[in-house]
Amino acid sequence: MAAARDLKATEMAGAEPGDDAIELAKRHLIQPWPFAGSVGAEARALIGEGDGIYITDSTGKRLIDGPAGMWCVNVGHRREELAKVMYDQAMALSYNTPWYTMNAPSAELAMRIAGHAPGDLSHVFYTTGGSSAVETALRFMQFYNNVRGRPEKKLILSRGGAYHGSTYLSASLNGRPRDRDWMDGADELVIKLSSPDPFRRPRGMSLTAFTDFLVDQFRDMIARVGADKIGAFVGEPVQASGGVVVPPDGYLKRIREICRDNDILYVSDEVVTAFGRLGHVFASGDVFGIDPDMITFAKGVTSGYFPLGGVIISERLLEELRRSNHPDAMFGHGLTYTSHPVGCAVALKNLDLLEEGVLAHTQAVAPYFQAQLKTLEELPLVGEVRGMGLMGCVECVADRESKDPLQLDKDVGKRIDAHCHELGLLVRPLINMCVMSPPLVITREQIDDMVGILHEGISRTMDDLRKEGVWRG
Ligand SMILES: Cc1ncc(COP(=O)(O)O)c(C=O)c1O
């Protein structure tokens, strides 16, 4: 014990509170998704300020915030309205216990969220973010089936390319390459299906045939495992961190119908797509024409100004519980920060901003954003540019024929990001891809700047790869 204390004191020597943040981070901070070889010993680009679609790094360089933080700063940085409402709410009521009491902003927000949600989604359970929202939806499914006397109906269907969070159960659903290589999970509870990624569909297969293939696979899996064993399907309408995978037309509707026919709850994970990213408060109904049993949300609900998430639950499910033979069965689930008054007050103001113009603006600029990004396909390193609303992805390949995702050279996304950073744009690198989801307030001129920088960043990356002999495009 004493030895451990001494070691800590030695390691901390020199790390005074006034030290440069980069040094302090290297000594004391663990950042998300670290490699074992650098865990607790690295510092990432230090960001000091944000304003609109821009952030400024520690060297004073102004950058376009390409990923809007983590797909979340939807109404842009430095919105005084949001800062003010946060201050006012904290001064009025900074916190109340959700176990025995409640607050008005959470109830008002639930009403407004339900008003935007599709189908009979009527009630909101608030969480602290997206992982806890997915976790809550799944624990609710388990509880629901226990109360209905179906304790065997608990398996969860998920897909390749999915990202649903970093808590144990939500992370077990993840299907992106490498996410789970060194991590445990509740694998006995999860069944993985194919990603609905049209770019990676089997060679020579038409889009219609691909959709049929996905739907047949879904149906066959239910037949094989048994609908009486499957509790829920969880899916992002557009797989975000998996590389902005826009599913083929009609696919989600068909999956929704199969779920309904088999008494499998459809959980639409809208942690990224909700609150404006696709030009609507929720994409499930307004963009894809589906009415899920539950929708999870987070991120854009407060434009990232406060950690808040939640799950919206169907009135039908709640009514079934109320009428059950077990009126005293308890949903033993709650978080200290459920229904946080400050978070909910910020979310209400954020929703005002979306309704009063940001959604309309997003709908107006999204086609331009997509068209401009698409021009990057003229670069030979780019295999495909795809997207929807204000989400976009540039996927690089060694050659377009084989669609080899440059497995031999894993840093293509990072290389592009490094060049773009130099040029004034932050992008989010994902292996051989770069994803973009700028603040929704971005203008046409700013889109031109962004795409111009990307063009140059990718061109410089191509030069580097050629020089190193890694690529011959
Ligand atoms: C679709 C989706 N679901 C869930 C999550 C997890 O959200 P959080 O990081 O807020 O826990 C994310 C995060 O990126 C996400 O993209």
The ligand as a MOL file (V3000), in Angstrom:
LIG
                    3D

  0  0  0     0  0            999 V3000
M  V30 BEGIN CTAB
M  V30 COUNTS 16 16 0 0 0
M  V30 BEGIN ATOM
M  V30 1 C -26.2210 5.1570 -32.5040 0
M  V30 2 C -25.5600 5.3300 -31.1770 0
M  V30 3 N -26.1180 4.7610 -30.0900 0
M  V30 4 C -25.5770 4.9030 -28.8700 0
M  V30 5 C -24.4180 5.6350 -28.6790 0
M  V30 6 C -23.8360 5.7670 -27.3110 0
M  V30 7 O -24.0690 7.0390 -26.8350 0
M  V30 8 P -23.1960 7.6570 -25.6270 0
M  V30 9 O -21.8020 7.7850 -26.1130 0
M  V30 10 O -23.8810 8.9680 -25.3490 0
M  V30 11 O -23.3250 6.7330 -24.4750 0
M  V30 12 C -23.8190 6.2460 -29.7760 0
M  V30 13 C -22.5950 7.0570 -29.6030 0
M  V30 14 O -21.9590 7.4990 -30.5180 0
M  V30 15 C -24.3850 6.0800 -31.0570 0
M  V30 16 O -23.8030 6.6150 -32.1500 0
M  V30 END ATOM
M  V30 BEGIN BOND
M  V30 1 1 1 2
M  V30 2 1 2 3
M  V30 3 2 2 15
M  V30 4 2 3 4
M  V30 5 1 4 5
M  V30 6 1 5 6
M  V30 7 2 5 12
M  V30 8 1 6 7
M  V30 9 1 7 8
M  V30 10 2 8 9
M  V30 11 1 8 10
M  V30 12 1 8 11
M  V30 13 1 12 13
M  V30 14 1 12 15
M  V30 15 2 13 14
M  V30 16 1 15 16
M  V30 END BOND
M  V30 END CTAB
M  END
